[in-house]
Amino acid sequence: MGSEDAVLMMDRYFEEKERGHTPEEAMREASKKIGKAIITSCLTTLFGFSTLIASPLSMNSNFGVVT
């Protein structure tokens, strides 16, 4: 999950740098604009593993708990 967030942030950072922002400005803009995507991605992952935990199959449920 952390690697996905890092890829999203880096991509957005480089887009802002291409628009002529300084590194600090580019990071601020990237942080502002990427928030919804990161939250959505994290919630999707959370609900996916929660669904596994609620599964009646013990193998799926155990996998959800472990991960």
N, CA, C, O and CB atoms as a CASP TS submission, in Angstrom:
PFRMAT TS
TARGET T0000
AUTHOR 0000-0000-0000
METHOD Language model
MODEL 1
PARENT N/A
ATOM      1  N   MET     1       0.823  -1.181   0.000  1.00  0.00           N
ATOM      2  CA  MET     1       0.000   0.000   0.000  1.00  0.00           C
ATOM      3  C   MET     1       0.873   1.254   0.000  1.00  0.00           C
ATOM      4  O   MET     1       0.581   2.227  -0.695  1.00  0.00           O
ATOM      5  CB  MET     1      -0.939  -0.007   1.202  1.00  0.00           C
ATOM      6  N   GLY     2       1.935   1.217   0.778  1.00  0.00           N
ATOM      7  CA  GLY     2       2.821   2.370   0.829  1.00  0.00           C
ATOM      8  C   GLY     2       3.488   2.641  -0.507  1.00  0.00           C
ATOM      9  O   GLY     2       3.699   3.798  -0.871  1.00  0.00           O
ATOM     10  N   SER     3       3.823   1.589  -1.240  1.00  0.00           N
ATOM     11  CA  SER     3       4.479   1.791  -2.531  1.00  0.00           C
ATOM     12  C   SER     3       3.517   2.431  -3.530  1.00  0.00           C
ATOM     13  O   SER     3       3.930   3.256  -4.345  1.00  0.00           O
ATOM     14  CB  SER     3       5.009   0.453  -3.082  1.00  0.00           C
ATOM     15  N   GLU     4       2.238   2.057  -3.474  1.00  0.00           N
ATOM     16  CA  GLU     4       1.250   2.673  -4.371  1.00  0.00           C
ATOM     17  C   GLU     4       1.110   4.160  -4.067  1.00  0.00           C
ATOM     18  O   GLU     4       1.060   4.985  -4.980  1.00  0.00           O
ATOM     19  CB  GLU     4      -0.123   1.970  -4.238  1.00  0.00           C
ATOM     20  N   ASP     5       1.047   4.499  -2.783  1.00  0.00           N
ATOM     21  CA  ASP     5       0.941   5.907  -2.401  1.00  0.00           C
ATOM     22  C   ASP     5       2.167   6.691  -2.850  1.00  0.00           C
ATOM     23  O   ASP     5       2.054   7.831  -3.302  1.00  0.00           O
ATOM     24  CB  ASP     5       0.761   6.039  -0.887  1.00  0.00           C
ATOM     25  N   ALA     6       3.338   6.074  -2.725  1.00  0.00           N
ATOM     26  CA  ALA     6       4.570   6.740  -3.142  1.00  0.00           C
ATOM     27  C   ALA     6       4.587   6.981  -4.648  1.00  0.00           C
ATOM     28  O   ALA     6       5.023   8.038  -5.103  1.00  0.00           O
ATOM     29  CB  ALA     6       5.787   5.909  -2.731  1.00  0.00           C
ATOM     30  N   VAL     7       4.115   6.010  -5.420  1.00  0.00           N
ATOM     31  CA  VAL     7       4.075   6.169  -6.877  1.00  0.00           C
ATOM     32  C   VAL     7       3.112   7.291  -7.264  1.00  0.00           C
ATOM     33  O   VAL     7       3.433   8.116  -8.120  1.00  0.00           O
ATOM     34  CB  VAL     7       3.657   4.845  -7.559  1.00  0.00           C
ATOM     35  N   LEU     8       1.941   7.324  -6.641  1.00  0.00           N
ATOM     36  CA  LEU     8       0.978   8.395  -6.927  1.00  0.00           C
ATOM     37  C   LEU     8       1.565   9.763  -6.591  1.00  0.00           C
ATOM     38  O   LEU     8       1.437  10.709  -7.369  1.00  0.00           O
ATOM     39  CB  LEU     8      -0.324   8.172  -6.138  1.00  0.00           C
ATOM     40  N   MET     9       2.205   9.862  -5.436  1.00  0.00           N
ATOM     41  CA  MET     9       2.776  11.141  -5.005  1.00  0.00           C
ATOM     42  C   MET     9       3.925  11.571  -5.911  1.00  0.00           C
ATOM     43  O   MET     9       4.013  12.738  -6.289  1.00  0.00           O
ATOM     44  CB  MET     9       3.262  11.046  -3.557  1.00  0.00           C
ATOM     45  N   MET    10       4.806  10.635  -6.259  1.00  0.00           N
ATOM     46  CA  MET    10       5.937  10.981  -7.125  1.00  0.00           C
ATOM     47  C   MET    10       5.473  11.452  -8.489  1.00  0.00           C
ATOM     48  O   MET    10       5.990  12.433  -9.022  1.00  0.00           O
ATOM     49  CB  MET    10       6.867   9.791  -7.283  1.00  0.00           C
ATOM     50  N   ASP    11       4.495  10.752  -9.057  1.00  0.00           N
ATOM     51  CA  ASP    11       3.998  11.123 -10.375  1.00  0.00           C
ATOM     52  C   ASP    11       3.417  12.533 -10.346  1.00  0.00           C
ATOM     53  O   ASP    11       3.685  13.346 -11.231  1.00  0.00           O
ATOM     54  CB  ASP    11       2.938  10.116 -10.856  1.00  0.00           C
ATOM     55  N   ARG    12       2.625  12.809  -9.323  1.00  0.00           N
ATOM     56  CA  ARG    12       2.019  14.138  -9.209  1.00  0.00           C
ATOM     57  C   ARG    12       3.083  15.204  -8.965  1.00  0.00           C
ATOM     58  O   ARG    12       2.992  16.309  -9.500  1.00  0.00           O
ATOM     59  CB  ARG    12       0.981  14.159  -8.076  1.00  0.00           C
ATOM     60  N   TYR    13       4.087  14.875  -8.162  1.00  0.00           N
ATOM     61  CA  TYR    13       5.193  15.803  -7.890  1.00  0.00           C
ATOM     62  C   TYR    13       5.901  16.189  -9.184  1.00  0.00           C
ATOM     63  O   TYR    13       6.160  17.368  -9.424  1.00  0.00           O
ATOM     64  CB  TYR    13       6.198  15.175  -6.902  1.00  0.00           C
ATOM     65  N   PHE    14       6.215  15.195 -10.019  1.00  0.00           N
ATOM     66  CA  PHE    14       6.905  15.488 -11.273  1.00  0.00           C
ATOM     67  C   PHE    14       6.036  16.298 -12.229  1.00  0.00           C
ATOM     68  O   PHE    14       6.554  17.119 -12.985  1.00  0.00           O
ATOM     69  CB  PHE    14       7.336  14.197 -11.942  1.00  0.00           C
ATOM     70  N   GLU    15       4.728  16.079 -12.205  1.00  0.00           N
ATOM     71  CA  GLU    15       3.829  16.913 -13.016  1.00  0.00           C
ATOM     72  C   GLU    15       3.903  18.369 -12.574  1.00  0.00           C
ATOM     73  O   GLU    15       3.949  19.279 -13.401  1.00  0.00           O
ATOM     74  CB  GLU    15       2.376  16.404 -12.917  1.00  0.00           C
ATOM     75  N   GLU    16       3.914  18.574 -11.271  1.00  0.00           N
ATOM     76  CA  GLU    16       3.982  19.948 -10.757  1.00  0.00           C
ATOM     77  C   GLU    16       5.334  20.588 -11.047  1.00  0.00           C
ATOM     78  O   GLU    16       5.405  21.786 -11.321  1.00  0.00           O
ATOM     79  CB  GLU    16       3.713  19.967  -9.251  1.00  0.00           C
ATOM     80  N   LYS    17       6.409  19.801 -10.990  1.00  0.00           N
ATOM     81  CA  LYS    17       7.738  20.327 -11.335  1.00  0.00           C
ATOM     82  C   LYS    17       7.795  20.759 -12.794  1.00  0.00           C
ATOM     83  O   LYS    17       8.415  21.769 -13.124  1.00  0.00           O
ATOM     84  CB  LYS    17       8.824  19.274 -11.059  1.00  0.00           C
ATOM     85  N   GLU    18       7.138  19.983 -13.677  1.00  0.00           N
ATOM     86  CA  GLU    18       7.116  20.337 -15.102  1.00  0.00           C
ATOM     87  C   GLU    18       6.353  21.634 -15.340  1.00  0.00           C
ATOM     88  O   GLU    18       6.600  22.325 -16.329  1.00  0.00           O
ATOM     89  CB  GLU    18       6.488  19.206 -15.923  1.00  0.00           C
ATOM     90  N   ARG    19       5.445  21.964 -14.460  1.00  0.00           N
ATOM     91  CA  ARG    19       4.692  23.217 -14.571  1.00  0.00           C
ATOM     92  C   ARG    19       5.488  24.414 -14.072  1.00  0.00           C
ATOM     93  O   ARG    19       4.998  25.543 -14.109  1.00  0.00           O
ATOM     94  CB  ARG    19       3.391  23.114 -13.797  1.00  0.00           C
ATOM     95  N   GLY    20       6.719  24.179 -13.602  1.00  0.00           N
ATOM     96  CA  GLY    20       7.595  25.269 -13.227  1.00  0.00           C
ATOM     97  C   GLY    20       7.665  25.572 -11.745  1.00  0.00           C
ATOM     98  O   GLY    20       8.248  26.585 -11.359  1.00  0.00           O
ATOM     99  N   HIS    21       7.087  24.726 -10.896  1.00  0.00           N
ATOM    100  CA  HIS    21       7.143  24.949  -9.456  1.00  0.00           C
ATOM    101  C   HIS    21       8.513  24.563  -8.906  1.00  0.00           C
ATOM    102  O   HIS    21       9.199  23.702  -9.457  1.00  0.00           O
ATOM    103  CB  HIS    21       6.038  24.152  -8.744  1.00  0.00           C
ATOM    104  N   THR    22       8.898  25.215  -7.811  1.00  0.00           N
ATOM    105  CA  THR    22      10.101  24.806  -7.093  1.00  0.00           C
ATOM    106  C   THR    22       9.802  23.455  -6.433  1.00  0.00           C
ATOM    107  O   THR    22       8.638  23.067  -6.332  1.00  0.00           O
ATOM    108  CB  THR    22      10.536  25.891  -6.023  1.00  0.00           C
ATOM    109  N   PRO    23      10.831  22.737  -5.986  1.00  0.00           N
ATOM    110  CA  PRO    23      10.569  21.443  -5.334  1.00  0.00           C
ATOM    111  C   PRO    23       9.595  21.546  -4.154  1.00  0.00           C
ATOM    112  O   PRO    23       8.722  20.692  -4.002  1.00  0.00           O
ATOM    113  CB  PRO    23      11.876  20.841  -4.851  1.00  0.00           C
ATOM    114  N   GLU    24       9.735  22.573  -3.328  1.00  0.00           N
ATOM    115  CA  GLU    24       8.845  22.742  -2.179  1.00  0.00           C
ATOM    116  C   GLU    24       7.408  23.010  -2.620  1.00  0.00           C
ATOM    117  O   GLU    24       6.465  22.420  -2.092  1.00  0.00           O
ATOM    118  CB  GLU    24       9.339  23.882  -1.291  1.00  0.00           C
ATOM    119  N   GLU    25       7.252  23.910  -3.595  1.00  0.00           N
ATOM    120  CA  GLU    25       5.908  24.216  -4.107  1.00  0.00           C
ATOM    121  C   GLU    25       5.283  22.995  -4.772  1.00  0.00           C
ATOM    122  O   GLU    25       4.094  22.723  -4.607  1.00  0.00           O
ATOM    123  CB  GLU    25       5.965  25.386  -5.106  1.00  0.00           C
ATOM    124  N   ALA    26       6.104  22.262  -5.528  1.00  0.00           N
ATOM    125  CA  ALA    26       5.602  21.068  -6.217  1.00  0.00           C
ATOM    126  C   ALA    26       5.101  20.036  -5.211  1.00  0.00           C
ATOM    127  O   ALA    26       4.063  19.414  -5.432  1.00  0.00           O
ATOM    128  CB  ALA    26       6.701  20.453  -7.107  1.00  0.00           C
ATOM    129  N   MET    27       5.825  19.848  -4.110  1.00  0.00           N
ATOM    130  CA  MET    27       5.405  18.886  -3.092  1.00  0.00           C
ATOM    131  C   MET    27       4.115  19.351  -2.415  1.00  0.00           C
ATOM    132  O   MET    27       3.229  18.539  -2.150  1.00  0.00           O
ATOM    133  CB  MET    27       6.519  18.688  -2.043  1.00  0.00           C
ATOM    134  N   ARG    28       4.005  20.648  -2.136  1.00  0.00           N
ATOM    135  CA  ARG    28       2.773  21.170  -1.527  1.00  0.00           C
ATOM    136  C   ARG    28       1.574  20.960  -2.445  1.00  0.00           C
ATOM    137  O   ARG    28       0.522  20.499  -2.003  1.00  0.00           O
ATOM    138  CB  ARG    28       2.927  22.665  -1.200  1.00  0.00           C
ATOM    139  N   GLU    29       1.733  21.294  -3.706  1.00  0.00           N
ATOM    140  CA  GLU    29       0.636  21.136  -4.673  1.00  0.00           C
ATOM    141  C   GLU    29       0.279  19.667  -4.861  1.00  0.00           C
ATOM    142  O   GLU    29      -0.899  19.315  -4.929  1.00  0.00           O
ATOM    143  CB  GLU    29       1.017  21.759  -6.027  1.00  0.00           C
ATOM    144  N   ALA    30       1.285  18.820  -4.944  1.00  0.00           N
ATOM    145  CA  ALA    30       1.034  17.386  -5.108  1.00  0.00           C
ATOM    146  C   ALA    30       0.259  16.849  -3.908  1.00  0.00           C
ATOM    147  O   ALA    30      -0.672  16.059  -4.066  1.00  0.00           O
ATOM    148  CB  ALA    30       2.365  16.613  -5.280  1.00  0.00           C
ATOM    149  N   SER    31       0.644  17.276  -2.720  1.00  0.00           N
ATOM    150  CA  SER    31      -0.039  16.817  -1.507  1.00  0.00           C
ATOM    151  C   SER    31      -1.494  17.256  -1.489  1.00  0.00           C
ATOM    152  O   SER    31      -2.373  16.493  -1.086  1.00  0.00           O
ATOM    153  CB  SER    31       0.674  17.341  -0.265  1.00  0.00           C
ATOM    154  N   LYS    32      -1.749  18.478  -1.921  1.00  0.00           N
ATOM    155  CA  LYS    32      -3.122  18.993  -1.944  1.00  0.00           C
ATOM    156  C   LYS    32      -3.991  18.225  -2.932  1.00  0.00           C
ATOM    157  O   LYS    32      -5.140  17.899  -2.635  1.00  0.00           O
ATOM    158  CB  LYS    32      -3.125  20.479  -2.297  1.00  0.00           C
ATOM    159  N   LYS    33      -3.442  17.940  -4.098  1.00  0.00           N
ATOM    160  CA  LYS    33      -4.242  17.381  -5.186  1.00  0.00           C
ATOM    161  C   LYS    33      -4.361  15.861  -5.162  1.00  0.00           C
ATOM    162  O   LYS    33      -5.252  15.312  -5.810  1.00  0.00           O
ATOM    163  CB  LYS    33      -3.661  17.799  -6.487  1.00  0.00           C
ATOM    164  N   ILE    34      -3.498  15.174  -4.441  1.00  0.00           N
ATOM    165  CA  ILE    34      -3.494  13.710  -4.469  1.00  0.00           C
ATOM    166  C   ILE    34      -4.255  13.107  -3.296  1.00  0.00           C
ATOM    167  O   ILE    34      -4.465  11.895  -3.260  1.00  0.00           O
ATOM    168  CB  ILE    34      -2.070  13.195  -4.469  1.00  0.00           C
ATOM    169  N   GLY    35      -4.666  13.916  -2.352  1.00  0.00           N
ATOM    170  CA  GLY    35      -5.308  13.426  -1.136  1.00  0.00           C
ATOM    171  C   GLY    35      -6.499  12.515  -1.364  1.00  0.00           C
ATOM    172  O   GLY    35      -6.591  11.457  -0.743  1.00  0.00           O
ATOM    173  N   LYS    36      -7.415  12.903  -2.243  1.00  0.00           N
ATOM    174  CA  LYS    36      -8.612  12.093  -2.499  1.00  0.00           C
ATOM    175  C   LYS    36      -8.259  10.723  -3.070  1.00  0.00           C
ATOM    176  O   LYS    36      -8.867   9.719  -2.698  1.00  0.00           O
ATOM    177  CB  LYS    36      -9.548  12.824  -3.458  1.00  0.00           C
ATOM    178  N   ALA    37      -7.287  10.678  -3.964  1.00  0.00           N
ATOM    179  CA  ALA    37      -6.887   9.400  -4.567  1.00  0.00           C
ATOM    180  C   ALA    37      -6.275   8.471  -3.528  1.00  0.00           C
ATOM    181  O   ALA    37      -6.554   7.272  -3.528  1.00  0.00           O
ATOM    182  CB  ALA    37      -5.890   9.635  -5.712  1.00  0.00           C
ATOM    183  N   ILE    38      -5.445   9.010  -2.646  1.00  0.00           N
ATOM    184  CA  ILE    38      -4.817   8.173  -1.622  1.00  0.00           C
ATOM    185  C   ILE    38      -5.854   7.670  -0.626  1.00  0.00           C
ATOM    186  O   ILE    38      -5.833   6.498  -0.252  1.00  0.00           O
ATOM    187  CB  ILE    38      -3.713   8.953  -0.888  1.00  0.00           C
ATOM    188  N   ILE    39      -6.754   8.537  -0.195  1.00  0.00           N
ATOM    189  CA  ILE    39      -7.794   8.113   0.747  1.00  0.00           C
ATOM    190  C   ILE    39      -8.684   7.044   0.118  1.00  0.00           C
ATOM    191  O   ILE    39      -9.016   6.054   0.769  1.00  0.00           O
ATOM    192  CB  ILE    39      -8.646   9.319   1.195  1.00  0.00           C
ATOM    193  N   THR    40      -9.071   7.234  -1.132  1.00  0.00           N
ATOM    194  CA  THR    40      -9.901   6.252  -1.819  1.00  0.00           C
ATOM    195  C   THR    40      -9.179   4.913  -1.939  1.00  0.00           C
ATOM    196  O   THR    40      -9.775   3.861  -1.708  1.00  0.00           O
ATOM    197  CB  THR    40     -10.296   6.765  -3.206  1.00  0.00           C
ATOM    198  N   SER    41      -7.912   4.950  -2.294  1.00  0.00           N
ATOM    199  CA  SER    41      -7.124   3.725  -2.415  1.00  0.00           C
ATOM    200  C   SER    41      -7.011   3.008  -1.069  1.00  0.00           C
ATOM    201  O   SER    41      -7.161   1.788  -0.999  1.00  0.00           O
ATOM    202  CB  SER    41      -5.726   4.043  -2.964  1.00  0.00           C
ATOM    203  N   CYS    42      -6.750   3.754  -0.015  1.00  0.00           N
ATOM    204  CA  CYS    42      -6.628   3.146   1.321  1.00  0.00           C
ATOM    205  C   CYS    42      -7.954   2.547   1.784  1.00  0.00           C
ATOM    206  O   CYS    42      -7.975   1.456   2.353  1.00  0.00           O
ATOM    207  CB  CYS    42      -6.144   4.190   2.341  1.00  0.00           C
ATOM    208  N   LEU    43      -9.053   3.248   1.546  1.00  0.00           N
ATOM    209  CA  LEU    43     -10.358   2.722   1.950  1.00  0.00           C
ATOM    210  C   LEU    43     -10.722   1.464   1.162  1.00  0.00           C
ATOM    211  O   LEU    43     -11.289   0.523   1.717  1.00  0.00           O
ATOM    212  CB  LEU    43     -11.440   3.789   1.759  1.00  0.00           C
ATOM    213  N   THR    44     -10.397   1.449  -0.120  1.00  0.00           N
ATOM    214  CA  THR    44     -10.655   0.263  -0.933  1.00  0.00           C
ATOM    215  C   THR    44      -9.900  -0.945  -0.383  1.00  0.00           C
ATOM    216  O   THR    44     -10.456  -2.038  -0.278  1.00  0.00           O
ATOM    217  CB  THR    44     -10.256   0.517  -2.397  1.00  0.00           C
ATOM    218  N   THR    45      -8.633  -0.741  -0.032  1.00  0.00           N
ATOM    219  CA  THR    45      -7.837  -1.818   0.542  1.00  0.00           C
ATOM    220  C   THR    45      -8.405  -2.274   1.877  1.00  0.00           C
ATOM    221  O   THR    45      -8.498  -3.473   2.140  1.00  0.00           O
ATOM    222  CB  THR    45      -6.393  -1.374   0.713  1.00  0.00           C
ATOM    223  N   LEU    46      -8.779  -1.329   2.711  1.00  0.00           N
ATOM    224  CA  LEU    46      -9.352  -1.649   4.022  1.00  0.00           C
ATOM    225  C   LEU    46     -10.628  -2.469   3.882  1.00  0.00           C
ATOM    226  O   LEU    46     -10.791  -3.485   4.557  1.00  0.00           O
ATOM    227  CB  LEU    46      -9.640  -0.365   4.807  1.00  0.00           C
ATOM    228  N   PHE    47     -11.530  -2.035   3.014  1.00  0.00           N
ATOM    229  CA  PHE    47     -12.780  -2.768   2.825  1.00  0.00           C
ATOM    230  C   PHE    47     -12.543  -4.138   2.185  1.00  0.00           C
ATOM    231  O   PHE    47     -13.254  -5.096   2.492  1.00  0.00           O
ATOM    232  CB  PHE    47     -13.739  -1.950   1.964  1.00  0.00           C
ATOM    233  N   GLY    48     -11.565  -4.235   1.312  1.00  0.00           N
ATOM    234  CA  GLY    48     -11.244  -5.527   0.698  1.00  0.00           C
ATOM    235  C   GLY    48     -10.789  -6.547   1.721  1.00  0.00           C
ATOM    236  O   GLY    48     -11.256  -7.687   1.715  1.00  0.00           O
ATOM    237  N   PHE    49      -9.878  -6.148   2.604  1.00  0.00           N
ATOM    238  CA  PHE    49      -9.410  -7.073   3.630  1.00  0.00           C
ATOM    239  C   PHE    49     -10.480  -7.333   4.680  1.00  0.00           C
ATOM    240  O   PHE    49     -10.537  -8.425   5.244  1.00  0.00           O
ATOM    241  CB  PHE    49      -8.155  -6.533   4.292  1.00  0.00           C
ATOM    242  N   SER    50     -11.328  -6.346   4.951  1.00  0.00           N
ATOM    243  CA  SER    50     -12.444  -6.564   5.882  1.00  0.00           C
ATOM    244  C   SER    50     -13.407  -7.604   5.329  1.00  0.00           C
ATOM    245  O   SER    50     -13.944  -8.420   6.079  1.00  0.00           O
ATOM    246  CB  SER    50     -13.191  -5.243   6.157  1.00  0.00           C
ATOM    247  N   THR    51     -13.625  -7.577   4.033  1.00  0.00           N
ATOM    248  CA  THR    51     -14.478  -8.574   3.391  1.00  0.00           C
ATOM    249  C   THR    51     -13.873  -9.969   3.524  1.00  0.00           C
ATOM    250  O   THR    51     -14.588 -10.940   3.772  1.00  0.00           O
ATOM    251  CB  THR    51     -14.689  -8.227   1.909  1.00  0.00           C
ATOM    252  N   LEU    52     -12.562 -10.062   3.360  1.00  0.00           N
ATOM    253  CA  LEU    52     -11.903 -11.361   3.546  1.00  0.00           C
ATOM    254  C   LEU    52     -12.080 -11.863   4.976  1.00  0.00           C
ATOM    255  O   LEU    52     -12.350 -13.045   5.189  1.00  0.00           O
ATOM    256  CB  LEU    52     -10.406 -11.259   3.204  1.00  0.00           C
ATOM    257  N   ILE    53     -11.931 -10.979   5.950  1.00  0.00           N
ATOM    258  CA  ILE    53     -12.085 -11.375   7.354  1.00  0.00           C
ATOM    259  C   ILE    53     -13.489 -11.909   7.612  1.00  0.00           C
ATOM    260  O   ILE    53     -13.664 -12.853   8.383  1.00  0.00           O
ATOM    261  CB  ILE    53     -11.791 -10.186   8.289  1.00  0.00           C
ATOM    262  N   ALA    54     -14.486 -11.314   6.972  1.00  0.00           N
ATOM    263  CA  ALA    54     -15.876 -11.724   7.184  1.00  0.00           C
ATOM    264  C   ALA    54     -16.255 -12.973   6.387  1.00  0.00           C
ATOM    265  O   ALA    54     -17.373 -13.472   6.516  1.00  0.00           O
ATOM    266  CB  ALA    54     -16.805 -10.590   6.813  1.00  0.00           C
ATOM    267  N   SER    55     -15.350 -13.472   5.579  1.00  0.00           N
ATOM    268  CA  SER    55     -15.642 -14.633   4.742  1.00  0.00           C
ATOM    269  C   SER    55     -15.910 -15.883   5.584  1.00  0.00           C
ATOM    270  O   SER    55     -15.244 -16.104   6.596  1.00  0.00           O
ATOM    271  CB  SER    55     -14.485 -14.889   3.778  1.00  0.00           C
ATOM    272  N   PRO    56     -16.882 -16.700   5.167  1.00  0.00           N
ATOM    273  CA  PRO    56     -17.143 -17.936   5.902  1.00  0.00           C
ATOM    274  C   PRO    56     -16.060 -19.009   5.679  1.00  0.00           C
ATOM    275  O   PRO    56     -15.965 -19.960   6.456  1.00  0.00           O
ATOM    276  CB  PRO    56     -18.497 -18.488   5.497  1.00  0.00           C
ATOM    277  N   LEU    57     -15.272 -18.866   4.657  1.00  0.00           N
ATOM    278  CA  LEU    57     -14.182 -19.818   4.399  1.00  0.00           C
ATOM    279  C   LEU    57     -12.993 -19.480   5.295  1.00  0.00           C
ATOM    280  O   LEU    57     -12.492 -18.356   5.271  1.00  0.00           O
ATOM    281  CB  LEU    57     -13.760 -19.795   2.894  1.00  0.00           C
ATOM    282  N   SER    58     -12.553 -20.436   6.067  1.00  0.00           N
ATOM    283  CA  SER    58     -11.495 -20.156   7.047  1.00  0.00           C
ATOM    284  C   SER    58     -10.184 -19.711   6.397  1.00  0.00           C
ATOM    285  O   SER    58      -9.478 -18.874   6.960  1.00  0.00           O
ATOM    286  CB  SER    58     -11.244 -21.387   7.895  1.00  0.00           C
ATOM    287  N   MET    59      -9.845 -20.249   5.234  1.00  0.00           N
ATOM    288  CA  MET    59      -8.606 -19.869   4.580  1.00  0.00           C
ATOM    289  C   MET    59      -8.648 -18.379   4.188  1.00  0.00           C
ATOM    290  O   MET    59      -7.673 -17.658   4.399  1.00  0.00           O
ATOM    291  CB  MET    59      -8.361 -20.756   3.336  1.00  0.00           C
ATOM    292  N   ASN    60      -9.751 -17.930   3.632  1.00  0.00           N
ATOM    293  CA  ASN    60      -9.880 -16.518   3.260  1.00  0.00           C
ATOM    294  C   ASN    60      -9.893 -15.622   4.500  1.00  0.00           C
ATOM    295  O   ASN    60      -9.243 -14.577   4.533  1.00  0.00           O
ATOM    296  CB  ASN    60     -11.161 -16.297   2.437  1.00  0.00           C
ATOM    297  N   SER    61     -10.637 -16.047   5.507  1.00  0.00           N
ATOM    298  CA  SER    61     -10.729 -15.269   6.738  1.00  0.00           C
ATOM    299  C   SER    61      -9.359 -15.131   7.405  1.00  0.00           C
ATOM    300  O   SER    61      -8.977 -14.042   7.833  1.00  0.00           O
ATOM    301  CB  SER    61     -11.726 -15.920   7.704  1.00  0.00           C
ATOM    302  N   ASN    62      -8.638 -16.224   7.490  1.00  0.00           N
ATOM    303  CA  ASN    62      -7.297 -16.171   8.081  1.00  0.00           C
ATOM    304  C   ASN    62      -6.356 -15.287   7.287  1.00  0.00           C
ATOM    305  O   ASN    62      -5.552 -14.558   7.868  1.00  0.00           O
ATOM    306  CB  ASN    62      -6.714 -17.566   8.185  1.00  0.00           C
ATOM    307  N   PHE    63      -6.443 -15.340   5.971  1.00  0.00           N
ATOM    308  CA  PHE    63      -5.625 -14.476   5.142  1.00  0.00           C
ATOM    309  C   PHE    63      -5.923 -13.002   5.413  1.00  0.00           C
ATOM    310  O   PHE    63      -5.006 -12.186   5.506  1.00  0.00           O
ATOM    311  CB  PHE    63      -5.848 -14.799   3.671  1.00  0.00           C
ATOM    312  N   GLY    64      -7.203 -12.664   5.539  1.00  0.00           N
ATOM    313  CA  GLY    64      -7.600 -11.293   5.856  1.00  0.00           C
ATOM    314  C   GLY    64      -7.072 -10.835   7.194  1.00  0.00           C
ATOM    315  O   GLY    64      -6.629  -9.695   7.332  1.00  0.00           O
ATOM    316  N   VAL    65      -7.113 -11.721   8.196  1.00  0.00           N
ATOM    317  CA  VAL    65      -6.614 -11.376   9.526  1.00  0.00           C
ATOM    318  C   VAL    65      -5.099 -11.174   9.505  1.00  0.00           C
ATOM    319  O   VAL    65      -4.587 -10.221  10.092  1.00  0.00           O
ATOM    320  CB  VAL    65      -6.988 -12.469  10.538  1.00  0.00           C
ATOM    321  N   VAL    66      -4.393 -12.066   8.834  1.00  0.00           N
ATOM    322  CA  VAL    66      -2.929 -11.992   8.814  1.00  0.00           C
ATOM    323  C   VAL    66      -2.457 -10.749   8.072  1.00  0.00           C
ATOM    324  O   VAL    66      -1.512 -10.088   8.503  1.00  0.00           O
ATOM    325  CB  VAL    66      -2.335 -13.250   8.164  1.00  0.00           C
ATOM    326  N   THR    67      -3.096 -10.435   6.982  1.00  0.00           N
ATOM    327  CA  THR    67      -2.639  -9.275   6.198  1.00  0.00           C
ATOM    328  C   THR    67      -3.227  -8.013   6.744  1.00  0.00           C
ATOM    329  O   THR    67      -2.962  -6.931   6.220  1.00  0.00           O
ATOM    330  CB  THR    67      -3.005  -9.423   4.724  1.00  0.00           C
TER
END
